[in-house]
Amino acid sequence: MDALQNQAMAQAQVRRRQAERQKVRAALLRIEEGEYGFCTDCGEEIAAERRAADPAIARCLDCTRG
């Protein structure tokens, strides 16, 4: 049972790392396109504090909550 749980945890970690890499790639693309710092949903500027906490963030707080 422990082996199955360890395997599941390892797979979850791989998925989290892949998702984080994709998030960073998307942020780099937004930088290249001159759209970094703006919400991908509404187009409003993402608060500097929010970007500082997570530089790869794609959505403003309102759209994240919405």
C-alpha positions as CSV (number, residue, x, y, z in Angstrom):
1,M,0.0,0.0,0.0
2,D,2.8,2.4,0.8
3,A,4.4,1.8,-2.6
4,L,1.1,2.7,-4.3
5,Q,0.8,5.9,-2.3
6,N,4.4,6.9,-3.0
7,Q,3.8,6.3,-6.7
8,A,0.7,8.4,-6.7
9,M,2.5,11.2,-4.8
10,A,5.4,11.1,-7.3
11,Q,3.0,11.3,-10.2
12,A,1.1,14.2,-8.6
13,Q,4.4,16.0,-8.1
14,V,5.3,15.5,-11.8
15,R,2.0,16.9,-12.9
16,R,2.5,20.0,-10.6
17,R,5.9,20.6,-12.1
18,Q,4.6,20.3,-15.6
19,A,1.8,22.7,-14.8
20,E,4.2,25.2,-13.3
21,R,6.5,25.0,-16.4
22,Q,3.5,25.6,-18.7
23,K,2.5,28.6,-16.5
24,V,6.0,30.1,-16.8
25,R,6.2,29.5,-20.6
26,A,2.8,31.3,-20.9
27,A,4.1,34.2,-18.9
28,L,7.3,34.4,-21.1
29,L,5.1,34.4,-24.2
30,R,3.0,37.3,-22.7
31,I,6.3,39.2,-22.1
32,E,7.3,38.7,-25.7
33,E,3.9,39.9,-26.9
34,G,3.9,42.9,-24.6
35,E,0.9,41.7,-22.7
36,Y,2.6,40.7,-19.5
37,G,1.0,42.2,-16.4
38,F,-2.5,42.3,-17.9
39,C,-5.3,39.9,-17.1
40,T,-5.8,37.3,-19.8
41,D,-9.6,37.4,-19.1
42,C,-10.5,41.1,-18.8
43,G,-7.4,42.9,-19.9
44,E,-7.0,45.0,-16.8
45,E,-3.6,45.4,-15.2
46,I,-2.8,42.9,-12.6
47,A,-1.8,44.5,-9.3
48,A,2.0,44.7,-8.7
49,E,1.7,43.0,-5.4
50,R,-0.1,40.0,-7.0
51,R,2.6,39.8,-9.8
52,A,5.3,40.0,-7.1
53,A,3.8,37.1,-5.2
54,D,3.5,35.0,-8.4
55,P,5.3,36.5,-11.5
56,A,3.6,34.0,-13.8
57,I,0.1,34.9,-12.7
58,A,-2.2,35.4,-15.7
59,R,-5.4,36.7,-14.1
60,C,-6.4,39.6,-11.9
61,L,-7.9,39.0,-8.5
62,D,-11.5,39.9,-9.7
63,C,-11.3,37.4,-12.5
64,T,-9.8,34.7,-10.3
65,R,-12.6,35.1,-7.8
66,G,-15.3,35.4,-10.5
